[in-house]
Amino acid sequence: MTDPPTTSRRFSVPPVAVLGAAAVAQHVLSRRHGQLGPARGLAGGALALVAGGFIAGSVPEFRRAETTVNPVAPDKATFLVTGGPHQLSRNPMYVGMAGLLLAHAVARGNWVAVLPVLGFVAVIDRVQIPAEEAAMAELFGRDYADYAGRVPRWLGF
């Protein structure tokens, strides 16, 4: 196997930092929430389990492929991961992170807590993912184009 070509550096953001900022924003924006009732707890817990499954299913795929999982260095990728949850979304870790934020918003029981979820998705979708997609296109060419043509960026869109 030959080494992939080196790509130029593109602007990206640490997704975990964006996730943390969104979670803090949820807390600040929705300080006045009611008691966690059974329905909200069940709905939030179910969402969190599904979201966590996307993340937990994605990381082993990267490890098996022996490629980087570092989102701020997509140019270091040595293998195009398309298995596991990557068959449902090109970005299952970000789907999982957004899902965890949504679960937190549901559990908080305040519609304002959804705003940081939207902010997270916007930043990741407009800043981080384009940098990763450009690197993948440069590194993996037609294989990435074919993959991107059949698997959505998020879920269903």
C-alpha positions in Angstrom: 0.0 0.0 0.0 1.3 3.4 -0.9 1.0 6.4 1.4 -1.8 8.8 0.4 -0.7 12.2 -0.9 -0.3 15.0 1.7 -3.2 17.4 1.7 -3.0 21.1 2.4 -4.0 22.3 5.9 -7.6 23.4 6.1 -9.4 25.3 8.8 -11.2 23.0 11.3 -12.5 23.1 14.8 -12.1 20.6 17.6 -15.6 19.0 17.6 -15.3 18.0 21.3 -14.8 21.7 22.2 -17.9 22.7 20.2 -19.8 19.9 21.9 -18.6 21.1 25.3 -19.5 24.7 24.5 -23.0 23.7 23.4 -23.6 21.6 26.5 -22.6 24.6 28.7 -24.8 26.9 26.7 -27.7 24.4 27.2 -27.1 24.6 30.9 -26.9 28.4 31.0 -29.9 28.9 28.7 -32.2 26.5 30.5 -31.4 26.9 34.1 -35.1 27.0 35.0 -36.3 23.6 34.1 -38.8 21.4 35.9 -38.2 18.1 37.6 -37.1 15.3 35.4 -40.3 13.3 35.0 -40.5 9.7 33.8 -41.5 10.6 30.2 -38.6 13.1 29.7 -36.2 10.8 31.4 -37.2 7.8 29.2 -37.1 9.9 26.0 -33.8 11.5 26.9 -32.3 8.2 27.9 -33.4 6.5 24.7 -32.0 9.3 22.6 -28.7 9.2 24.5 -28.4 5.4 24.0 -29.0 5.7 20.3 -26.6 8.6 20.0 -24.0 6.9 22.0 -24.3 3.8 19.8 -23.3 5.9 16.8 -20.2 7.1 18.5 -19.4 3.7 20.1 -19.9 1.9 16.8 -17.7 4.3 14.8 -14.5 4.4 16.9 -13.8 0.7 16.5 -14.1 1.0 12.7 -11.3 3.6 12.7 -9.2 1.4 15.1 -9.7 -1.7 12.9 -8.6 0.3 9.8 -5.6 1.6 11.8 -6.4 5.2 10.6 -6.7 8.4 12.5 -9.7 9.3 14.5 -8.4 12.9 15.0 -10.9 15.3 13.4 -8.5 18.2 13.2 -6.0 16.3 11.2 -8.1 14.6 8.5 -5.2 14.8 6.1 -3.5 12.0 8.2 -6.2 9.5 7.2 -4.8 6.3 5.7 -8.0 4.5 5.0 -11.6 5.4 4.0 -13.8 4.0 6.7 -17.2 3.0 5.3 -18.4 0.1 7.6 -20.5 0.0 10.7 -22.5 3.2 11.3 -20.6 4.8 8.4 -23.1 3.0 6.2 -25.9 5.2 7.6 -24.0 8.5 7.8 -20.6 9.8 6.6 -20.3 11.4 10.1 -21.8 9.1 12.7 -19.7 10.6 15.5 -21.2 14.0 14.8 -24.6 12.5 14.5 -24.0 10.9 17.9 -22.7 14.2 19.5 -25.8 16.1 18.2 -28.0 13.3 19.5 -26.4 13.5 22.9 -27.1 17.2 23.0 -30.7 16.6 21.9 -31.1 14.0 24.6 -29.8 16.6 27.1 -32.3 19.2 25.8 -35.1 16.7 26.2 -34.1 15.8 29.7 -33.8 19.5 30.6 -37.4 20.0 29.4 -36.8 23.5 28.0 -37.2 24.3 24.3 -34.4 26.9 24.6 -32.0 24.0 25.3 -32.5 23.0 21.6 -30.8 26.2 20.3 -27.2 25.0 21.2 -28.0 21.7 19.4 -28.7 23.8 16.3 -25.6 25.8 16.8 -23.5 22.7 17.2 -24.9 21.2 13.9 -24.3 24.5 12.1 -20.7 24.9 13.1 -19.8 21.2 12.5 -21.7 21.2 9.2 -20.3 24.5 7.8 -16.8 24.5 9.3 -15.6 21.0 10.3 -17.2 18.7 7.8 -16.2 20.6 4.7 -12.5 20.5 5.8 -12.8 16.7 6.4 -14.6 16.2 3.1 -12.0 18.1 1.1 -9.2 16.1 2.7 -11.1 12.8 2.0 -11.7 13.8 -1.6 -8.1 14.7 -2.1 -6.8 11.5 -0.4 -9.3 9.0 -1.7 -10.6 10.5 -5.0 -13.2 8.4 -6.7 -13.6 6.0 -3.8 -14.7 8.9 -1.6 -16.9 10.4 -4.3 -18.7 7.1 -4.7 -19.1 6.8 -0.9 -20.4 10.4 -0.6 -22.8 9.7 -3.5 -24.5 6.8 -1.7 -24.3 7.7 2.1 -25.7 11.0 3.4 -23.6 13.5 5.4 -26.0 13.3 8.4 -29.0 11.0 8.4 -31.2 10.9 5.4 -30.0 14.3 4.1 
